[in-house]
Amino acid sequence: MKTYFKKVALFAIMAILTVALVTGLAACNPDDKTENNNSVYVTYYAAGAAAQAALAAGVIDYAVVGEPAATAGASKGFAVVMDIQAEFNAATGSTSGFPMSSSFVRNDLAANKDFVDAYLAALNDNLAYIQENAANMTALLKAAGSASAFPAASIPKCNVGVYTPDSVKSAVADMMKSLNGMQSVPDSVYYDASAATAQGEGSGTIKVYVPDGAPLLAVANLATQADMTVNGYTVEVVVETAQNISVAMAQGTADIAVLPANAGVNLIASKNVGYKFLCSNTQGILYMIANADGANGTVKPADLAGKKIGCIGQGAVPQYAVEKVLTAAGLVIA
């Protein structure tokens, strides 16, 4: 009989311990997305379309995408609930946001001041071109190889410009430190007009490799006007993925490569590829979206505690910007 009661007592103790263990594990379960009210759960997606699909399926609460996808998302049932640029500026004290797609020109072309001046002039002319042709931009760029929609309302939000190296150096330095652990960015990374010489007109074809979306919008006139030349060169715009453009830049086969600012700078500073940072083409084009039927006006960073966010651009500018916004609000990224 004593043995029987000992067994019963042992089983009871084991049952209690099992319940306690399961309860403890549940409390510590990292997959439980609601326990830590100070945490925000970030998942990175390779493209905006994947983030939007996860949002539509209810896998995430919000998605961070770039323009023109943010505006185009209205036709898919999404609504913009946060301007990441505005929140970034509030968090960091910046007034200009953060550089995104940027142009990197091969050293031999960078040495020709005539070419660089002509190319920068073409980029500046493009600012008027995209405004004048905003209503037709989707069709124009589709013919140039784009798979993106460019609603007219998205054009101003793409923040296309010709941002000089001096205007973005500080932001690039902070970005490189955060993303790549680079303590300083050498001045030799950037185009220096004083080191270039007038070499007259060239001939042949210049290939500009550019990702789809807002970066392509920044060279829309070069991509869509077949009769355009720059300093005697015919310009061919090649729409490619950022990964393939990085390879082309590393191999020196791109005459001009348009890449996220940190990606191009890292190739020059760490891999010693023969290019110069010529200018930034887009400045802060990130927006947070939600399913329109569940959106309730503007969302502030503090509202994201305990929420699940999908974001593009892991290891690139979007991660840098979004992390600045979230941590400034006292949130812990999980």
ZIHUHU-V787560 format. One record per residue. N is the residue number from 1. RES is the residue in one letter. PSI is psi in radians with two decimals (none if undefined). OMEGA is omega in degrees with one decimal (* if undefined). Layout:
n = [N:N]
res = [RES:RES]
psi = [PSI:PSI]
omega = [OMEGA:OMEGA]
This chain:
n = [1:2:3:4:5:6:7:8:9:10:11:12:13:14:15:16:17:18:19:20:21:22:23:24:25:26:27:28:29:30:31:32:33:34:35:36:37:38:39:40:41:42:43:44:45:46:47:48:49:50:51:52:53:54:55:56:57:58:59:60:61:62:63:64:65:66:67:68:69:70:71:72:73:74:75:76:77:78:79:80:81:82:83:84:85:86:87:88:89:90:91:92:93:94:95:96:97:98:99:100:101:102:103:104:105:106:107:108:109:110:111:112:113:114:115:116:117:118:119:120:121:122:123:124:125:126:127:128:129:130:131:132:133:134:135:136:137:138:139:140:141:142:143:144:145:146:147:148:149:150:151:152:153:154:155:156:157:158:159:160:161:162:163:164:165:166:167:168:169:170:171:172:173:174:175:176:177:178:179:180:181:182:183:184:185:186:187:188:189:190:191:192:193:194:195:196:197:198:199:200:201:202:203:204:205:206:207:208:209:210:211:212:213:214:215:216:217:218:219:220:221:222:223:224:225:226:227:228:229:230:231:232:233:234:235:236:237:238:239:240:241:242:243:244:245:246:247:248:249:250:251:252:253:254:255:256:257:258:259:260:261:262:263:264:265:266:267:268:269:270:271:272:273:274:275:276:277:278:279:280:281:282:283:284:285:286:287:288:289:290:291:292:293:294:295:296:297:298:299:300:301:302:303:304:305:306:307:308:309:310:311:312:313:314:315:316:317:318:319:320:321:322:323:324:325:326:327:328:329:330:331:332:333:334]
res = [M:K:T:Y:F:K:K:V:A:L:F:A:I:M:A:I:L:T:V:A:L:V:T:G:L:A:A:C:N:P:D:D:K:T:E:N:N:N:S:V:Y:V:T:Y:Y:A:A:G:A:A:A:Q:A:A:L:A:A:G:V:I:D:Y:A:V:V:G:E:P:A:A:T:A:G:A:S:K:G:F:A:V:V:M:D:I:Q:A:E:F:N:A:A:T:G:S:T:S:G:F:P:M:S:S:S:F:V:R:N:D:L:A:A:N:K:D:F:V:D:A:Y:L:A:A:L:N:D:N:L:A:Y:I:Q:E:N:A:A:N:M:T:A:L:L:K:A:A:G:S:A:S:A:F:P:A:A:S:I:P:K:C:N:V:G:V:Y:T:P:D:S:V:K:S:A:V:A:D:M:M:K:S:L:N:G:M:Q:S:V:P:D:S:V:Y:Y:D:A:S:A:A:T:A:Q:G:E:G:S:G:T:I:K:V:Y:V:P:D:G:A:P:L:L:A:V:A:N:L:A:T:Q:A:D:M:T:V:N:G:Y:T:V:E:V:V:V:E:T:A:Q:N:I:S:V:A:M:A:Q:G:T:A:D:I:A:V:L:P:A:N:A:G:V:N:L:I:A:S:K:N:V:G:Y:K:F:L:C:S:N:T:Q:G:I:L:Y:M:I:A:N:A:D:G:A:N:G:T:V:K:P:A:D:L:A:G:K:K:I:G:C:I:G:Q:G:A:V:P:Q:Y:A:V:E:K:V:L:T:A:A:G:L:V:I:A]
psi = [-0.74:-0.70:-0.69:-0.84:-0.60:-0.72:-0.74:-0.77:-0.70:-0.78:-0.64:-0.78:-0.73:-0.68:-0.75:-0.77:-0.68:-0.79:-0.76:-0.71:-0.81:-0.75:-0.74:-0.74:-0.67:-0.67:-0.48:-0.01:2.03:-0.27:-0.18:1.89:0.09:-0.10:-0.85:1.85:-0.15:0.01:2.60:2.37:1.99:2.22:2.35:2.44:2.60:-0.44:2.77:-0.61:-0.68:-0.70:-0.71:-0.67:-0.72:-0.65:-0.80:-0.57:-0.10:0.20:-0.57:2.82:-0.59:2.78:2.48:2.05:2.92:2.98:2.61:0.04:-0.60:-0.81:-0.73:-0.40:-0.30:-0.58:-0.17:0.14:0.36:2.72:2.47:2.24:-0.16:2.38:1.84:-0.61:-0.83:-0.73:-0.62:-0.80:-0.73:-0.63:-0.57:-0.19:0.13:2.75:-0.07:0.09:-2.46:2.45:2.46:-1.88:2.42:2.70:2.30:2.10:2.44:2.55:-0.70:-0.57:-0.61:-0.42:-0.24:1.76:-0.59:-0.76:-0.84:-0.78:-0.72:-0.68:-0.76:-0.63:-0.69:-0.69:-0.67:-0.69:-0.52:-0.47:-0.72:-0.64:-0.77:-0.49:-0.76:-0.48:0.37:-0.70:-0.41:0.17:-0.63:-0.83:-0.71:-0.81:-0.43:-0.72:-0.36:0.04:0.12:2.57:0.19:2.72:2.41:1.34:2.54:-0.63:-0.37:-0.36:-0.88:-0.54:-0.20:-0.16:0.79:2.40:-3.06:1.54:2.05:2.76:-0.73:-0.56:-0.26:-0.06:-0.77:-0.78:-0.70:-0.72:-0.77:-0.69:-0.80:-0.60:-0.74:-0.75:-0.62:-0.02:0.35:2.05:-0.46:2.65:2.06:2.51:-0.43:-0.24:-0.52:2.62:2.34:1.89:-0.53:-0.31:-0.08:2.74:2.67:2.10:0.17:-2.94:2.63:-2.87:2.86:-2.76:2.36:2.20:2.17:1.99:2.23:2.46:2.78:2.85:-2.58:-0.64:-0.66:-0.63:-0.55:-0.25:0.53:-0.70:-0.64:-0.54:-0.44:-0.22:1.78:-0.44:0.11:2.42:2.72:1.95:0.70:-0.20:2.48:2.34:2.19:2.08:2.15:2.03:2.10:2.93:2.71:-0.64:-0.81:-0.57:-0.66:-0.71:-0.78:-0.65:-0.75:-0.58:-0.14:0.28:-0.24:2.25:-0.77:2.28:2.25:2.05:2.86:2.49:-0.79:-0.58:-0.82:-0.73:-0.70:-0.69:-0.69:-0.86:-0.61:-0.57:-0.10:0.63:2.69:1.20:2.87:2.51:1.91:-0.84:2.88:2.48:-0.51:2.53:1.76:1.64:0.51:2.41:2.56:2.32:2.78:2.90:2.23:-0.61:-0.28:-0.06:2.48:1.21:-2.69:2.41:2.35:2.73:-0.70:-0.41:-0.18:-0.02:2.24:0.04:2.83:2.19:2.37:2.41:2.49:2.91:0.81:2.35:0.18:-2.92:-0.76:-0.74:-0.79:-0.88:-0.80:-0.72:-0.64:-0.76:-0.80:-0.80:-0.53:-0.45:0.07:0.27:2.64:2.17:2.17:none]
omega = [179.5:179.4:-179.9:-177.9:176.9:179.7:179.3:179.9:-179.8:179.1:179.5:179.1:179.7:179.2:179.0:179.6:179.8:178.5:179.8:-179.2:-179.6:179.2:179.7:179.3:179.3:180.0:-177.3:-174.4:-178.6:179.6:176.8:-169.5:-174.3:-173.6:-176.5:-175.7:179.6:-176.8:170.8:-170.2:-173.1:173.7:-178.8:179.4:-176.3:-177.3:-179.8:-179.9:179.5:177.8:178.4:178.1:178.4:178.2:-180.0:-178.4:-179.6:179.0:178.2:180.0:-178.6:175.5:175.0:-179.6:178.8:169.0:7.2:-176.0:-177.5:179.0:179.7:-179.1:179.2:179.9:-180.0:177.5:179.4:177.8:176.7:-178.3:178.5:172.9:-176.4:179.7:-178.6:179.9:176.6:179.4:179.2:-177.4:-172.1:-175.9:178.1:175.1:-173.3:-179.2:-174.4:178.8:178.7:-178.7:-175.5:-177.3:178.7:-173.9:-179.0:-172.5:-177.3:175.7:178.0:179.6:-178.8:-176.8:179.0:179.2:-177.4:179.9:-179.7:-179.2:177.7:176.7:178.5:177.6:177.5:177.1:-179.0:-178.3:176.7:-177.3:-177.2:175.5:-178.1:-176.1:-175.0:-176.5:-176.3:-170.8:179.8:-178.7:-179.1:-176.2:173.5:178.2:179.8:176.5:-179.0:173.3:-176.2:170.7:-179.9:177.0:-177.8:-178.9:-178.7:-172.8:178.6:-177.2:177.4:175.1:177.9:178.4:173.8:-173.6:-173.2:177.4:-178.5:-176.8:-176.3:-175.0:-177.3:179.8:179.3:179.8:179.5:178.9:-178.6:177.8:-178.1:-172.8:-171.8:-179.2:-179.7:-173.6:176.9:178.9:-178.5:177.0:-178.5:177.2:-170.0:175.0:179.3:-176.3:-178.1:179.7:-179.9:179.7:177.4:-176.2:177.5:-177.2:175.7:178.0:-179.7:-174.3:173.7:178.7:177.7:178.9:-173.8:174.9:176.4:177.5:-177.4:176.8:178.3:177.6:-178.0:176.2:-173.8:-179.4:178.3:-177.5:-170.4:-179.1:-171.9:-174.7:-178.3:171.7:178.8:179.3:178.1:-178.9:166.3:-177.2:175.7:179.3:-178.1:179.7:-176.2:173.8:178.5:179.5:-180.0:177.7:176.3:177.9:-180.0:177.7:179.8:-179.5:179.2:-177.7:175.8:174.2:173.4:179.2:175.1:-174.5:169.2:-173.5:-175.4:-177.9:179.9:179.5:179.9:178.4:-178.7:-173.0:-176.0:-176.6:176.2:176.0:-170.5:180.0:174.0:173.3:-175.0:-179.2:170.9:-174.8:177.7:-174.1:174.8:-177.6:-174.1:179.5:175.6:-179.9:177.1:172.0:-172.4:-177.5:178.4:-178.8:-179.2:179.3:-175.7:176.4:175.6:-178.6:-178.3:179.4:-173.3:179.0:179.5:-176.6:177.8:-175.5:171.0:-175.2:172.5:166.5:174.9:-178.9:-178.2:-172.2:-179.8:178.1:179.6:-175.7:-177.1:178.8:176.1:-178.4:-176.0:-177.6:177.7:178.5:178.9:-179.6:177.1:-177.7:-178.1:*]
